[in-house]
Amino acid sequence: MALDATSKAATDEPAKWGNIAADRLRTLVERIERLEEERRALAGDIKDIYAEAKSAGFDTKVLRALIALRRKEPAEVEEQETLLDVYRRALGM
């Protein structure tokens, strides 16, 4: 019987806290779960594109670096390239 009392208390709890808050929480959680599922699907699609690029002879590591560069502001890219050049010269490269 203790198990039944615990189960009943768990089902009565949303009423104790108010259905509006519970419904809102449930909606938020479901939205997050849906977006997480979409993100996993997109990650799979991106992985497939990298595999396609690799099979076409492209270096995927370089592609990833190129995409990261395209995300940055041109001034930031220029600054990093300048510093990289300075460091290379300092090391005699």
LOMITI-274553 format. One record per residue: residue number from 1; residue in three letters; x, z, y of N, C-alpha, C in turn. Coordinates in steps of 0.1 Angstrom, whole numbers, plus 2048, in hexadecimal, padded with zeros to 3 digits. Example, Ala and Ser with C-alpha at 12.3 -4.5 7.8 and 13.67 -1.06 7.14 Angstrom:
BEGIN
- 1  ALA  884  84E  7C7  87B  84E  7D3  884  84E  7DF
- 2  SER  880  847  7EA  889  847  7F5  881  84F  800
END
This chain:
BEGIN
- 1  MET  808  800  7F4  800  800  800  809  800  80D
- 2  ALA  814  806  80C  81D  806  818  821  7F8  81C
- 3  LEU  822  7EF  813  825  7E1  816  81A  7DB  81E
- 4  ASP  80D  7DE  819  802  7D8  820  801  7DE  82F
- 5  ALA  804  7EA  831  803  7F0  83E  80D  7EA  847
- 6  THR  819  7E7  842  824  7E1  84A  820  7D3  84D
- 7  SER  81B  7CC  843  817  7BE  846  80C  7BD  850
- 8  LYS  802  7C6  850  7F7  7C7  859  7FD  7CA  867
- 9  ALA  806  7D3  868  80C  7D7  875  813  7CB  87B
- 10  ALA  81A  7C3  873  821  7B7  878  817  7AD  87D
- 11  THR  80C  7AB  877  802  7A1  87B  7FB  7A6  887
- 12  ASP  7F9  7B3  889  7F2  7B9  895  7FB  7B9  8A1
- 13  GLU  808  7B8  89F  811  7BA  8AA  80F  7B0  8B6
- 14  PRO  80D  7A3  8B3  80B  79A  8BF  7FF  79E  8C7
- 15  ALA  7F5  7A4  8C1  7E9  7A9  8C9  7EE  7B4  8D2
- 16  LYS  7F7  7BD  8CD  7FC  7C8  8D5  804  7C3  8E1
- 17  TRP  80B  7B9  8E0  814  7B4  8EB  80D  7AA  8F3
- 18  GLY  801  7A5  8EF  7FA  79B  8F7  7FC  78D  8F2
- 19  ASN  7F1  786  8EF  7F2  779  8E9  7F8  76F  8F2
- 20  ILE  7F6  771  8FF  7FC  767  909  80B  766  908
- 21  ALA  811  772  908  820  772  907  824  76D  8F9
- 22  ALA  81E  770  8EF  821  76B  8E1  81F  75C  8E0
- 23  ASP  815  757  8E6  812  749  8E6  81D  741  8EE
- 24  ARG  821  747  8F9  82B  741  902  838  741  8FB
- 25  LEU  83C  74C  8F4  848  74D  8ED  848  743  8E1
- 26  ARG  83D  742  8DA  83D  738  8CF  83F  72A  8D4
- 27  THR  839  727  8DF  83A  719  8E5  848  716  8E9
- 28  LEU  84F  720  8EF  85D  71E  8F3  866  71C  8E7
- 29  VAL  864  724  8DD  86C  723  8D0  869  716  8CA
- 30  GLU  85D  711  8C9  85A  704  8C3  860  6F9  8CB
- 31  ARG  860  6FA  8D8  866  6EF  8E0  876  6EF  8DE
- 32  ILE  87C  6FB  8DD  88A  6FB  8DB  88D  6F6  8CD
- 33  GLU  885  6F9  8C3  888  6F4  8B5  886  6E5  8B5
- 34  ARG  87D  6DF  8BC  87B  6D1  8BD  887  6CA  8C3
- 35  LEU  88B  6D0  8CE  897  6CA  8D5  8A4  6CB  8CD
- 36  GLU  8A5  6D6  8C6  8B1  6D8  8BD  8B0  6CD  8B2
- 37  GLU  8A5  6CA  8AD  8A3  6C0  8A2  8A7  6B2  8A8
- 38  GLU  8A2  6AF  8B5  8A5  6A3  8BB  8B4  6A2  8BD
- 39  ARG  8BB  6AD  8C1  8C9  6AD  8C4  8D1  6AA  8B7
- 40  ARG  8CC  6AF  8AB  8D3  6AC  89F  8D1  69D  89B
- 41  ALA  8C5  698  89E  8C3  68A  89B  8CC  681  8A4
- 42  LEU  8CD  685  8B1  8D6  67D  8BA  8E5  67E  8B6
- 43  ALA  8E9  68A  8B2  8F7  68C  8AD  8F9  683  8A1
- 44  GLY  8F0  682  898  8F1  679  88D  8F2  66B  891
- 45  ASP  8EA  667  89B  8EB  659  8A0  8F9  656  8A6
- 46  ILE  8FE  660  8AE  90B  65E  8B4  916  65D  8AA
- 47  LYS  915  665  89F  91F  665  894  91F  657  88E
- 48  ASP  913  651  88C  911  644  886  918  639  88F
- 49  ILE  917  63B  89C  91C  631  8A5  92C  632  8A5
- 50  TYR  931  63E  8A4  93F  640  8A3  944  63A  896
- 51  ALA  93D  63C  88B  941  636  87E  941  626  87F
- 52  GLU  937  621  886  936  612  888  942  60E  890
- 53  ALA  945  615  89B  951  612  8A3  95E  612  89B
- 54  LYS  95F  61C  893  96B  61D  88A  96C  612  880
- 55  SER  961  60E  87B  961  603  871  964  5F5  878
- 56  ALA  961  5F5  885  965  5E9  88D  973  5E9  892
- 57  GLY  97B  5F4  88E  989  5F4  892  98C  5FC  89F
- 58  PHE  982  603  8A4  985  60B  8B0  989  619  8AD
- 59  ASP  992  61E  8B5  997  62C  8B3  98D  636  8B9
- 60  THR  986  63D  8B0  97C  646  8B5  981  651  8BE
- 61  LYS  98D  656  8BB  993  660  8C4  994  65B  8D2
- 62  VAL  998  64F  8D4  99A  649  8E1  98C  647  8E7
- 63  LEU  983  642  8DF  975  641  8E4  96F  64E  8EA
- 64  ARG  971  659  8E2  96D  666  8E7  973  669  8F4
- 65  ALA  980  667  8F5  988  66A  902  982  661  90D
- 66  LEU  980  655  90A  97A  64C  915  96D  650  919
- 67  ILE  964  654  910  957  659  914  958  666  91C
- 68  ALA  961  66F  919  963  67B  920  968  678  92F
- 69  LEU  970  66E  930  975  66A  93D  96A  664  946
- 70  ARG  961  65C  93F  956  656  947  94C  660  94C
- 71  ARG  94B  66C  946  942  677  94A  947  67E  957
- 72  LYS  955  67D  959  95B  684  964  95A  67C  971
- 73  GLU  95B  683  97C  95C  67C  989  969  675  98B
- 74  PRO  969  669  991  975  661  993  981  669  999
- 75  ALA  97E  672  9A3  989  67A  9A9  98F  683  99F
- 76  GLU  987  689  996  98C  692  98C  995  68B  982
- 77  VAL  991  67F  97E  998  677  975  9A6  673  97B
- 78  GLU  9A6  66F  987  9B2  66B  98E  9BB  677  98F
- 79  GLU  9B6  683  992  9BF  68F  993  9C5  692  986
- 80  GLN  9BD  691  97B  9C3  694  96E  9CD  68A  96A
- 81  GLU  9CB  67D  96D  9D4  673  969  9E1  675  971
- 82  THR  9E0  679  97E  9EC  67B  986  9F4  687  980
- 83  LEU  9ED  691  97D  9F4  69D  977  9FB  699  969
- 84  LEU  9F4  692  962  9F9  68E  955  A06  685  957
- 85  ASP  A06  67D  961  A11  674  964  A1D  67D  968
- 86  VAL  A1A  687  971  A25  690  976  A2B  698  96A
- 87  TYR  A22  69D  961  A27  6A5  956  A2F  69C  94C
- 88  ARG  A2B  68F  94A  A33  686  942  A41  684  948
- 89  ARG  A41  681  955  A4E  67F  95B  A57  68B  95A
- 90  ALA  A51  697  95C  A59  6A3  95B  A5F  6A5  94D
- 91  LEU  A58  6A0  943  A5D  6A1  935  A65  695  931
- 92  GLY  A67  68C  93A  A6F  680  937  A68  676  92E
- 93  MET  A5B  676  92F  A53  66D  926  A50  660  92C
END
